[in-house]
Amino acid sequence: MKKTQFVQAGILAAVCLIYSCATGTSDAAAIVLGKSSGAPVFLSCKAVSETEIAFEFSHPVTVTSLHFSPSVLVEAVQDGSTVRVSFSGGPGPGQRLTADLLAEDDNGNTINVLVPLRTRNDRIPPLCINELRTENSKPRYEFIEFKTFAAGNLGALRLFIAGSYKSPLVYEFPSIEAANNEYITLHLRTTEENCRDELGSNLDESGGTDSSPTARDLWIPGSTKLLHKTDIIYLLDQDDRVVDAVMISESADLWWNKDYLAEAAEFLFNAGTWKSHDGKICSPADAVQSSGTTATRTICRDETLAGNSYSTAAWYITATSGATPGKPNNPKRYN
């Protein structure tokens, strides 16, 4: 299938800009000053570990100045086409940094790179998408609930919603220490003043409709609708691996009516996750059927099943008034 703007911009660009530190006028600046037209070009950078970052250039350079914000203590810099920077006592897994680097090649050409990045997070816990509300009725709005299967850190996880096709990367998790069997509700709109992101150990900081005093509440600013009855939702780690995904459709059509949905279905198929019953790319008929959902009837994962499951058999619509953000899913089913 022909790749279109969704895959190129919605997945690859978002991954590069935020996690691999690729250049871009809004997120990074590379200014070249020097004597030769063969000046070095900044290609990308990547957090190799919690205490090492690699910057890639088109040819060897020597670093003449380097600063991070927030400040970190740089221990060593290895020059070359790949500049390796190591630092002690890193800021922690999945933390946001900005690097300001000045380098020079053998011909006296200089390049200044200003780029945001995140430190490496190798402690992402196994977790799943656990409940979805696609509909709203004020003051109840859309949410996505997650559940962890072990303790770990959520920093640098990325949530994509294909239906938000202009900007499918809708949320980037901050560095949060999560417990085993923790429920995390990501509220997809913020409409009340007492909504608070619960980033630490206190899970009773947030007010707002559907917040829970015993589960973690996180909020996406604004009031734009991000999730629809026909949509594809997936989590990616820093290596672009699918952590979990779910596909939902309001109808059992033979194929997706939007290119960005078809491309997301192909992406998950190639990642080895959601497949049709005959091993092909999922069509809407192979997705979780969502036509019965309302503001109080949510799409729930069967919590009696272990781990992640890329199958409609693991999902159901809960009974009327059965939505349970931040709590175990209601086992009573609609119809």
C-alpha positions in Angstrom: 0.0 0.0 0.0 1.2 3.4 -0.9 2.6 5.3 2.1 0.9 8.7 2.5 1.2 11.7 4.8 -0.1 9.9 7.8 2.7 7.4 8.1 5.4 9.9 7.1 4.3 12.8 9.2 2.0 11.3 11.8 4.4 8.5 12.9 7.9 8.9 11.6 8.2 12.7 12.0 6.7 12.7 15.5 9.0 9.9 16.5 12.1 11.6 15.0 11.3 15.1 16.3 10.6 14.1 19.9 12.7 10.9 20.5 15.5 10.9 17.9 16.1 14.6 18.0 15.8 15.2 14.3 16.0 18.7 12.9 13.0 20.9 12.2 12.4 24.6 12.2 9.9 24.5 15.1 11.8 22.0 17.3 15.5 22.4 16.4 17.8 24.8 14.8 21.1 24.0 13.0 23.0 27.1 12.0 26.1 26.6 9.8 28.8 29.2 9.6 32.2 28.6 8.0 34.6 28.6 5.1 33.5 25.7 3.0 30.3 24.7 1.2 30.9 21.2 2.6 29.8 22.2 6.0 28.7 19.5 8.5 25.0 18.6 8.6 23.3 17.5 11.8 21.4 14.3 11.1 19.8 13.1 14.4 20.5 12.3 17.9 19.4 9.4 20.2 19.5 8.7 23.9 21.6 5.5 24.0 21.1 5.1 27.8 20.0 7.1 30.8 23.6 8.6 30.9 24.6 8.7 27.2 23.4 10.6 24.1 24.7 10.1 20.5 24.6 13.0 18.0 24.9 12.1 14.3 26.6 14.4 11.8 27.3 14.0 8.1 31.1 14.0 8.7 33.5 14.2 11.7 33.3 17.2 14.0 34.8 18.4 17.2 32.6 19.8 19.9 33.6 23.2 21.1 30.6 24.0 23.4 27.8 21.9 24.9 25.1 22.8 27.4 21.9 21.0 28.6 18.8 22.5 30.1 18.0 21.5 32.8 21.7 21.3 33.6 23.5 18.0 33.7 27.1 17.3 34.5 28.9 16.2 31.3 31.6 13.6 32.1 33.0 12.9 28.6 32.6 13.9 24.9 33.8 11.6 22.1 34.2 13.6 18.9 33.6 12.2 15.4 30.8 11.7 12.9 28.9 10.3 15.9 29.5 12.5 18.9 28.9 10.5 22.1 28.2 12.5 25.3 28.2 10.8 28.6 27.1 12.4 31.9 27.0 11.2 35.5 24.0 11.1 37.7 21.5 11.4 34.9 18.3 13.3 35.4 16.3 10.0 35.4 14.5 7.9 32.8 12.4 9.6 30.1 13.2 13.1 31.3 12.9 16.1 28.8 16.2 17.9 28.0 17.3 20.6 25.5 20.8 20.3 24.1 22.7 23.3 22.8 25.8 22.1 20.9 28.4 24.0 18.9 30.8 21.9 16.8 33.5 22.5 14.1 35.0 20.3 11.4 38.6 20.2 10.1 37.9 22.9 7.5 36.7 25.4 10.1 33.0 25.1 9.3 30.9 25.4 12.5 27.4 24.2 13.3 25.1 25.1 16.2 22.5 22.6 17.1 19.6 23.4 19.5 17.4 20.4 19.9 14.9 18.9 22.5 15.3 15.3 23.5 14.4 12.7 26.2 16.7 10.6 28.2 16.6 6.9 27.7 13.9 4.9 29.6 14.6 1.2 29.9 12.1 0.7 32.8 8.8 1.0 30.9 6.5 -1.5 32.7 4.3 -3.9 30.8 0.9 -2.2 30.5 -2.2 -2.2 28.5 -5.0 0.0 27.2 -7.8 -1.0 29.6 -10.9 1.1 28.9 -12.0 3.7 26.4 -14.8 6.3 26.4 -15.4 7.6 22.9 -18.5 9.7 23.6 -19.2 12.7 25.8 -22.1 14.2 27.7 -21.1 17.2 29.8 -19.5 17.0 32.3 -18.3 13.5 31.2 -15.7 13.5 28.5 -13.6 11.0 26.6 -10.8 9.1 28.3 -8.3 6.3 27.8 -7.5 4.2 30.8 -4.3 2.1 31.2 -3.3 -0.6 33.6 0.2 -1.7 34.5 1.3 -5.3 35.1 4.5 -4.4 37.0 6.2 -1.4 38.5 8.2 0.9 36.3 8.6 4.3 34.7 6.2 5.7 32.1 8.6 8.4 30.8 8.8 8.8 26.9 5.9 6.5 26.1 3.8 8.0 23.3 0.1 7.7 22.7 -1.1 7.9 19.1 -4.8 8.2 18.0 -5.1 7.7 14.2 -8.4 9.7 14.0 -6.5 12.8 15.2 -4.9 12.6 11.7 -3.5 16.2 11.7 -1.5 15.4 14.8 -1.8 11.7 15.7 0.8 11.9 18.5 -1.7 13.1 21.2 0.3 12.5 24.4 3.9 12.0 25.6 4.1 10.6 29.1 6.3 12.5 31.5 8.7 10.6 33.8 6.3 8.9 36.3 7.1 6.1 38.7 4.1 3.7 38.4 3.2 0.8 40.7 2.2 -2.7 39.8 -1.5 -3.0 38.9 -1.9 0.8 38.8 -4.8 2.3 36.9 -4.0 5.5 34.9 -6.7 7.6 33.4 -5.7 9.9 30.6 -8.6 12.4 30.3 -8.7 13.6 26.7 -10.1 17.1 27.6 -9.5 19.5 30.4 -12.6 21.5 31.1 -12.5 22.2 34.9 -10.1 24.3 36.9 -9.4 21.6 39.6 -8.0 19.1 37.1 -4.4 18.3 38.1 -1.8 15.9 36.6 -0.8 13.4 39.3 2.9 12.9 38.6 4.1 11.7 42.0 2.9 9.3 44.7 -0.1 11.3 45.7 -3.0 10.0 43.7 -5.6 12.3 45.3 -4.4 15.6 44.0 -6.8 16.0 41.1 -10.4 17.0 41.1 -12.6 17.1 38.1 -15.3 14.8 36.7 -14.1 11.1 36.6 -11.0 11.7 38.6 -10.2 9.0 41.1 -8.6 9.3 44.6 -7.0 5.9 44.3 -5.8 6.0 40.6 -3.5 8.2 38.6 -5.2 11.0 36.7 -3.5 12.8 33.7 -5.1 15.5 31.5 -4.7 16.7 28.0 -5.2 20.4 27.8 -7.9 21.9 25.7 -11.4 20.7 24.7 -10.8 19.2 21.2 -12.4 15.9 20.5 -9.6 13.4 19.9 -11.2 10.0 20.1 -14.0 8.6 17.9 -16.1 5.5 17.6 -14.1 4.5 14.6 -10.4 4.9 15.5 -7.1 3.2 16.1 -5.2 3.8 19.3 -1.6 2.6 20.0 1.3 3.1 22.4 4.9 3.2 21.2 8.2 3.1 23.2 11.4 4.9 22.3 12.4 2.2 19.8 9.1 2.5 18.0 7.9 -0.8 19.3 4.1 -1.2 19.9 3.5 -1.5 23.6 -0.3 -2.0 23.1 -3.0 -1.1 20.6 -6.7 -1.4 20.0 -8.8 -0.9 16.9 -12.4 0.1 17.1 -15.1 0.6 14.5 -18.7 1.7 14.5 -19.5 -0.5 11.5 -18.3 -3.8 10.1 -17.4 -2.4 6.7 -15.0 -4.2 4.3 -12.4 -1.5 4.4 -11.5 1.7 6.2 -13.1 4.9 4.8 -10.1 7.1 5.6 -6.6 6.6 4.4 -5.1 7.5 7.8 -7.1 4.6 9.4 -6.0 2.2 6.7 -2.4 3.2 7.1 -2.6 2.8 10.9 -4.1 -0.7 10.4 -1.2 -1.6 8.1 1.3 -0.2 10.5 0.0 -2.4 13.3 -0.1 -5.4 11.0 3.5 -4.9 10.1 4.3 -4.5 13.8 2.9 -8.0 14.4 0.0 -6.9 16.5 -3.6 -6.6 15.2 -4.4 -9.0 12.3 -7.6 -10.2 10.7 -8.9 -13.7 11.4 -7.2 -15.0 8.3 -3.9 -13.3 9.1 -4.3 -10.2 6.9 -4.5 -6.5 7.6 -7.5 -5.7 9.9 -10.6 -4.3 8.3 -13.3 -2.5 10.3 -15.1 -5.9 10.5 -12.0 -7.3 12.4 -12.0 -4.4 14.9 -13.9 -4.0 18.2 -17.4 -3.0 17.3 -18.3 0.3 19.0 -21.7 1.2 17.8 -23.3 0.7 21.2 -21.0 3.0 23.2 -22.3 6.1 25.0 -20.9 8.4 27.7 -21.7 5.8 30.3 -21.2 2.6 28.2 -17.4 2.3 27.6 -15.3 -0.1 25.7 -13.5 -2.4 28.2 -10.8 -5.0 28.2 -11.7 -8.3 29.8 -9.5 -8.1 32.9 -9.9 -11.8 33.5 -7.5 -12.4 30.6 -3.8 -12.1 31.2 -1.6 -9.4 29.5 -2.2 -7.7 26.2 -4.5 -9.2 23.6 -4.9 -8.0 20.0 -8.2 -9.7 19.5 -11.9 -8.6 19.6 -12.5 -11.5 22.0 -10.7 -9.5 24.7 -13.1 -6.5 24.5 -16.7 -5.7 25.3 -19.0 -2.8 25.8 -20.0 -2.4 29.4 -23.6 -2.0 30.6 -25.3 1.3 30.9 -23.8 3.5 33.7 -20.9 0.9 33.8 -18.0 3.3 33.0 -15.2 2.9 35.7 -12.3 5.3 35.0 -9.5 4.5 37.5 -11.2 1.3 38.7 -11.5 -2.3 37.7 -13.7 -2.7 34.7 -17.4 -3.5 35.2 -17.9 -7.0 34.1 -21.6 -6.4 33.2 -22.0 -6.2 29.5 -24.3 -4.2 27.2 -26.5 -6.6 25.3 
